[in-house]
Every structure is written in structure tokens, then in C-alpha cells.
Amino acid sequence: MPRILIIDDDAAVREATRIALLANGYDVLTADSGRSGLEALRQNAVELVILDVFMPGMDGLTVAPAIHREHPGLPIIAVSGFMFGGQCPTMPGFDAMAAEAGAIATLYKPFKPRELVGAIEKALAVRPAA
């Protein structure tokens, strides 16, 4: 199964996502910050990154372009739990911001495991050939 890197500053989200992915047969690595995520990518081959957009320090909108500079074509799924106006899906521009940064898909926390796996399957299906 593909190896996936989860980059998220929230330990509970990281662990829940890791467990959901392991239960679906994926090989999983985790990182707690943008910097540690980039370092994990330098040391490990992965097929997809799940990237939190709003993190302290180096946020996902900075990390995504850095990932693509070092690993062109690596699919990124951007995730966010940032609440705006009481509902994440109404946050103006999140999808566009994530796409501009290089994300192939977006998910809003909390997401269901089936939503996550569906997004992963779609992202892996459209990734460029290596």
C-alpha cells in the first residue's frame, strides 16, 4: 500500500488520522510541524501528503510549495479545522488558497475516515507518472 505522510500540529488529529489510515492498509508517517514534515520527506519516500494548512511557524500554505519544489507532482491533500463564521465549509477562499499552494484536494476537520480514504484514492489516481 502507498506510504502517506501526515503533517499536522494537533497530536489528536495526527493520531486519529494515522489510525484510520492504518486500518485501511496504508503505511503511515507523521510529522508535527511543517519543518519536521519537510525533513521526513527528505528521509522517506511517500506517495501522498496530508497537510494541515493552519499551523504555527511554517504553515501549510508555505510547506506545500516547498514540497513541490523538492518533490514535483507529489499529491497533497490540504486539511483545516479553522472555523470561520461557525462553519468550515463557508470559509472564503480556503479551497482556492489550498489549490494555489498545490493541493489536489481539501478536507475539513473533523472528517470521516471514508471521506479521507475517498480523497486519497482520488488523489493517487490522478497523480502524474514518476
N, C-alpha and C positions, 0 to 999 in steps of 0.2 A: 504494500500500500504506500501511497505517497507520504512523504515527510512534510509536516506542516509546522511552521514557527508561529507561535502566538506572542505578540508583543503588546503587553497591557500592564499598566502600573497598578491595577487593582488585583491583589492576590486572590480574592474570592472569585472574580471573573476569570482570571487565568486558570485557576484550578477547575472550576466548573466546565470551562471550555475544553480543557485538557481531558477531563474525564469523559465528556461527551464524544470527543474525537477518538479516544482510545476504545470506547465502547463500539465505535463504528469501524474499527480496524485500522485507523490511521496511526502512523508513527509521529510522535509529537515532541517538539522542543518548546521551551518557554523562555521569555526574557521579560524583565520588569521595567525596562525603560527603552527609549529609542536608541541610546548609545549601546546598551548591552545587546539589543536586538541586532544592530549592525555588526557587532563583534561576533555574535552567534552565527550570522550569515557568512562571515569571513572564514569561520572554522567548520561549517557544516553545509552540506548540500541539502537544499529543501526545494520542494515543488510549489509551495504556496505560503504566503504570509497573511496572517490575520492581525491587523494593525489598529490599535486604539488611536483615534485621531486626537483626542484631547488628553494629553499627559503633561505633567510638569517637566521642565527642562526642554528636551528635544521632542516636540510634539510630532504626531503622525504626519502632518502636512509638510514637515521638514524631512522626516525619515523616508517617506515614500519616494521622493525624487532621488535621495541618496541611494536607496535600494536599487532603483532603476539605472543609476549611473554605474553601479558595480555589478548588477545582475539584470541586464536588459531583458525585458519580456517576462520577468518573474511575476506571476499574478499576485495581486494584493486585494484582500477584502478589508475595507475600512469599516470599523465599528465605532459606535459612540453611544454613551449613555447620557450625554449632555442634554439637560432639559431646557427647552426654550418655550415659553408660553404654556407650560404644563404638559406638552406632548412632543416627544422627539420628532415624529414624522413631519411636524409642521415647522421644524427649524429651517428658516430660509437659507437656501444655498448649500446645505450640507452635502447633498448628493453631487452637486456641481463642483464644490470645493474638493471633495474626495476624488472625483473623476479627473479634475485638472491636476491633482497631485499624482495621479497614476493608478488609482484604484479601479479595479474591474467591476466591483460590486460594493454595496453598502448594506450594513445591518444595524438596527437599533437595539441597544440593550434595554431590557433583557430579551434576548432572542431565544427561540425554542431550538432544541437540538436538530429537529428536522429542517428548520429554516437554514441553520448553519450548514448542515450536510448538503442541502439543495444548492446553496450558494457556492460551496466548494466544488461540487460536481460540475456546475455550470462553468465556473472559472477554470477548472482543469480541462474542460472540453474545448475551450476556446484559446488556450494558451498557445503561443507560437511554437513551432517545432524548434528543437535545440540544434 
